[in-house]
């Protein structure tokens, strides 16, 4: 690990034309210790970045760079499609000291599990062990000095953070059911006819009634028996998970609150939201838009011996780009909130 704490880090983004790539551009352009030098896009090479990401008008004159013309960087973010990233890692590894992957290709440790959930053989299984999971709340120590980082999926992040305190305390016994809800941006900027406005508007589409891909990530991270489905909802940004878990023992609400506080009391981007009154009594993704927060909460059904854990986040920020920058901050030894302090908006 080279000591880059005292100098500006040169960053590139492969797939900078997509929604996650755009969020990375937005965050890195405002980061005091990062210079964005290579927003890479094969299809848009030579075109202005703010032509695709109009929220960046007046902030940058950068144009997209063709892959072959990209300069060497200190850190390279791979905002590239699942199944394609694993084929390009070796190529980009020689162009940057640090790789932060936002695809699914290096999230799962077992190639057989990857094949089951993504329908393809993993073509670089020998590299899986090199990647540290980019979830600071669980892997902060490993991220210090890590040169290969894999950022979890958006709904997986929300579910892991909602369930982990309960799992770590041994409070769950039996299968956990995770109900995920996601806005249309979760399909990416290249989504097909299924996500045309005429088809998506007004719909609550159960696109994965069972066996959603993030199921494997949640099981891997928590050690729980997990089943997961997902629904597309009438929103652009935002992910929310509602996780129903059978309790291993009788427990009262103050004990559950203590378990969450002990786990997340010092975390800069996890807030415990479980209130009896108010409009936002449990985690709600709407007020998290643009922020790097993940809100987690719970509700107890003592009569049935069940706890409902809820998690919410902005799928493009804490669910992707913001989490990646948080990992970079930790890796470099910078303050963890640097460049990702935005709290979200209300009303919205």
C-alpha positions in Angstrom: 0.0 0.0 0.0 1.4 3.3 -1.0 0.8 6.3 1.3 -1.5 8.5 -0.6 -3.1 10.3 2.4 -1.1 13.5 1.7 -1.8 13.8 -2.0 -4.7 13.9 -4.4 -5.7 10.4 -5.7 -6.3 10.1 -9.4 -9.5 8.2 -10.1 -11.2 6.5 -13.1 -14.6 5.1 -13.5 -15.2 2.3 -16.1 -18.9 2.5 -17.0 -19.1 6.2 -16.1 -22.1 6.7 -18.5 -24.5 4.6 -16.3 -26.6 5.6 -13.3 -24.0 4.3 -10.8 -21.2 5.8 -12.9 -23.0 9.2 -12.8 -23.3 9.0 -9.0 -19.6 8.2 -8.8 -18.9 11.2 -11.0 -21.0 13.5 -8.8 -19.4 12.3 -5.5 -15.8 12.3 -6.8 -16.0 15.7 -8.4 -16.8 17.1 -4.9 -14.3 14.9 -3.0 -11.4 17.1 -1.7 -8.7 14.3 -2.0 -9.7 12.9 -5.4 -9.2 14.1 -9.0 -11.5 12.4 -11.5 -9.3 11.9 -14.6 -10.9 9.1 -16.5 -14.7 8.8 -16.9 -14.5 5.8 -19.2 -17.2 4.8 -21.7 -16.7 2.9 -24.9 -20.0 4.1 -26.5 -19.7 7.8 -25.6 -16.0 8.4 -25.9 -15.4 12.1 -26.7 -18.8 13.3 -25.6 -19.2 15.6 -22.6 -20.0 13.9 -19.2 -22.6 16.6 -18.3 -24.4 15.8 -21.5 -25.3 12.4 -20.1 -25.4 13.5 -16.4 -27.1 16.9 -16.6 -26.9 17.5 -12.9 -23.2 18.0 -13.3 -23.5 21.0 -15.6 -21.2 23.8 -14.5 -19.2 21.4 -12.4 -17.0 19.7 -15.0 -15.8 20.0 -18.6 -14.7 16.4 -18.7 -15.5 14.2 -21.7 -15.8 10.4 -21.7 -12.6 8.5 -22.4 -12.4 5.4 -24.6 -11.0 2.4 -22.7 -7.8 2.2 -24.7 -7.1 5.9 -24.1 -7.7 5.9 -20.3 -4.6 7.0 -18.3 -3.2 5.1 -15.4 -5.0 5.9 -12.1 -4.5 5.3 -8.4 -8.0 3.9 -8.0 -10.4 2.6 -10.6 -14.1 2.0 -10.0 -15.7 -0.7 -12.1 -19.4 0.3 -12.7 -19.7 -2.4 -15.3 -22.3 -5.2 -16.0 -22.5 -8.5 -14.1 -20.8 -11.4 -16.0 -18.7 -8.9 -18.0 -16.6 -7.5 -15.2 -14.7 -10.7 -14.3 -13.4 -10.8 -17.9 -11.9 -7.3 -17.7 -10.4 -7.3 -14.2 -7.0 -8.5 -15.3 -6.9 -5.9 -18.1 -7.7 -3.0 -15.7 -5.5 -4.4 -12.8 -2.4 -3.1 -14.6 -3.9 0.4 -14.9 -4.6 1.1 -11.3 -3.3 0.2 -7.9 -6.8 -0.1 -6.4 -9.8 -1.7 -8.0 -13.3 -1.2 -6.5 -15.8 -3.4 -8.3 -19.5 -2.5 -8.2 -20.7 -5.5 -10.2 -21.8 -8.8 -8.7 -18.8 -10.7 -10.1 -16.7 -10.8 -7.0 -19.3 -10.7 -4.2 -19.8 -14.4 -3.8 -17.0 -16.6 -2.5 -18.2 -19.8 -4.1 -18.1 -20.1 -7.9 -20.8 -22.7 -7.7 -23.1 -20.3 -5.9 -22.3 -17.6 -8.5 -23.3 -20.0 -11.3 -26.6 -20.9 -9.6 -27.7 -17.3 -9.2 -26.2 -15.6 -12.3 -26.5 -18.5 -14.8 -22.9 -18.4 -15.9 -19.6 -20.0 -15.0 -17.2 -17.7 -13.1 -14.3 -17.2 -15.5 -11.9 -15.8 -12.8 -12.4 -18.0 -9.7 -8.8 -17.7 -8.8 -9.3 -13.9 -8.1 -12.3 -14.3 -5.8 -10.1 -14.5 -2.6 -8.3 -11.3 -3.5 -11.5 -9.2 -3.1 -12.5 -7.7 0.3 -16.2 -7.2 0.8 -16.9 -3.5 0.6 -19.3 -3.2 3.5 -17.5 -1.0 6.1 -19.9 -2.0 8.9 -18.7 -5.6 8.7 -15.3 -5.4 7.1 -13.7 -2.1 8.2 -10.4 -3.7 9.3 -9.9 -5.7 6.1 -10.6 -2.6 4.0 -7.6 -0.7 5.4 -5.0 -1.1 2.8 -7.1 -3.4 0.5 -6.3 -3.2 -3.2 -9.3 -5.2 -4.4 -12.8 -4.4 -3.1 -16.2 -5.7 -4.1 -19.2 -3.6 -3.1 -22.4 -5.5 -2.2 -25.7 -5.2 -4.0 -28.1 -2.5 -2.9 -30.9 -4.7 -1.4 -28.3 -7.0 0.0 -26.6 -4.2 1.9 -30.0 -3.1 3.4 -30.9 -6.7 4.4 -27.4 -7.5 5.8 -27.4 -4.4 7.9 -30.9 -5.0 9.1 -30.4 -8.6 10.0 -26.8 -8.8 11.1 -27.3 -7.6 14.7 -30.0 -10.2 15.3 -27.9 -12.9 13.7 -24.7 -12.0 15.6 -26.7 -12.1 18.9 -28.0 -15.6 18.1 -31.6 -14.3 18.2 -32.8 -15.9 14.9 -33.7 -19.6 14.5 -35.1 -20.8 11.2 -35.6 -19.4 7.7 -35.7 -15.7 7.2 -38.0 -14.3 4.5 -36.7 -11.1 2.8 -39.2 -8.9 0.8 -37.2 -6.4 -1.3 -38.7 -3.3 -2.9 -36.7 -1.3 -5.5 -37.1 1.8 -7.6 -36.7 1.8 -11.4 -33.0 3.1 -11.3 -32.1 -0.4 -9.9 -32.5 -1.7 -13.4 -29.8 0.6 -14.7 -29.7 3.1 -17.6 -29.8 0.4 -20.2 -33.0 -1.3 -19.0 -35.3 -2.8 -21.7 -39.0 -2.7 -22.5 -40.0 -3.9 -19.0 -38.9 -0.5 -17.7 -40.4 1.8 -20.2 -42.5 4.5 -18.5 -45.7 3.2 -20.0 -45.0 -0.3 -18.5 -43.5 0.7 -15.2 -45.6 3.7 -14.2 -48.3 2.7 -11.6 -47.0 -0.9 -11.4 -45.9 -2.9 -8.4 -44.2 -5.7 -10.3 -43.0 -8.8 -8.5 -40.1 -9.5 -10.8 -38.5 -12.1 -8.5 -41.1 -13.9 -6.4 -38.3 -16.1 -5.0 -34.6 -16.7 -5.3 -33.5 -13.1 -6.0 -29.8 -12.9 -6.6 -29.1 -10.9 -3.4 -30.4 -13.8 -1.4 -27.0 -15.5 -1.7 -25.1 -12.4 -0.5 -27.4 -12.0 2.6 -26.9 -15.7 3.5 -23.2 -15.5 3.0 -22.8 -12.4 5.2 -25.2 -13.4 8.0 -24.9 -17.2 8.1 -28.7 -17.4 8.0 -31.1 -19.5 6.0 -32.6 -16.8 3.7 -35.2 -16.7 1.0 -35.7 -13.5 -0.9 -38.1 -12.0 -3.4 -38.2 -8.5 -4.9 -40.8 -6.1 -6.3 -40.3 -3.1 -8.5 -42.2 -0.1 -7.1 -43.4 3.3 -8.3 -40.1 5.2 -7.4 -37.0 6.1 -9.2 -34.5 5.8 -6.3 -34.7 3.8 -3.2 -34.5 0.3 -1.8 -36.3 -1.1 1.2 -36.3 -4.6 2.7 -38.7 -6.1 5.1 -37.2 -9.2 6.7 -39.4 -11.6 8.8 -37.4 -13.8 11.1 -38.4 -16.4 13.7 -36.9 -15.8 17.1 -34.7 -18.4 18.8 -35.8 -17.3 22.3 -38.3 -15.0 23.9 -37.1 -11.4 23.8 -38.5 -8.0 24.7 -38.3 -4.8 22.6 -35.7 -3.0 24.9 -33.4 -6.0 24.4 -33.7 -5.7 20.6 -33.0 -2.0 20.7 -29.9 -2.7 22.8 -28.6 -5.2 20.3 -28.9 -2.7 17.5 -27.3 0.1 19.5 -24.4 -2.1 20.4 -23.8 -3.0 16.8 -24.3 0.4 15.2 -24.0 3.1 17.9 -20.7 4.3 16.5 -21.4 3.8 12.8 -21.3 7.0 10.8 -23.8 5.9 8.2 -26.3 3.5 9.9 -29.2 5.0 11.9 -31.6 3.0 14.1 -35.2 4.1 13.2 -37.8 2.2 15.2 -40.3 4.7 16.7 -43.9 4.4 18.0 -45.1 7.7 16.6 -44.5 10.0 13.7 -44.7 9.8 9.9 -41.3 8.0 9.6 -41.5 5.4 12.3 -39.5 2.8 10.3 -36.9 3.1 7.6 -38.2 4.9 4.5 -36.0 5.3 1.4 -37.7 8.5 0.2 -35.9 10.7 2.7 -32.5 9.0 2.0 -32.3 10.1 -1.6 -28.8 11.2 -2.5 -27.5 10.2 1.0 -25.1 7.5 2.1 -27.2 6.5 5.1 -28.8 3.1 5.6 -31.6 3.3 8.2 -32.5 0.1 10.0 -35.4 -0.7 12.3 -37.5 -3.5 13.8 -40.9 -4.5 15.0 -41.5 -7.3 17.5 -44.4 -9.8 17.3 -43.9 -11.4 20.7 -47.1 -13.5 20.4 -45.8 -15.2 17.3 -42.2 -15.2 18.3 -41.2 -13.2 15.3 -39.2 -10.1 14.6 -39.6 -7.9 11.5 -36.3 -6.1 10.6 -36.5 -3.3 8.1 -33.7 -1.6 6.1 -33.8 1.3 3.7 -31.2 3.2 1.5 -30.7 5.0 -1.7 -29.8 2.1 -4.1 -27.4 4.3 -6.1 -25.5 5.8 -3.1 -25.2 3.6 0.0 -26.3 0.8 -2.2 -23.5 1.5 -4.7 -21.5 4.6 -5.4 -21.5 6.2 -1.9 -20.6 2.9 -0.3 -17.7 2.5 -2.7 -16.3 5.9 -1.8 -16.8 5.2 1.9 -14.6 2.1 1.3 -12.0 4.3 -0.5 -11.9 6.7 2.4 -11.2 3.8 4.8 -8.6 2.3 2.5 -6.8 5.6 2.3 -7.0 6.5 6.0 -9.2 9.5 5.3 -12.2 10.6 7.5 -15.0 8.2 6.6 -17.6 10.8 5.8 -15.3 12.7 3.4 -17.2 13.6 0.2 -20.4 11.7 1.2 -21.8 14.0 4.0 -25.1 14.9 2.1 -28.0 14.1 4.5 -30.8 13.6 1.9 -33.8 15.9 1.4 -37.2 16.4 3.1 -39.7 17.0 1.7 -39.1 15.4 -1.6 
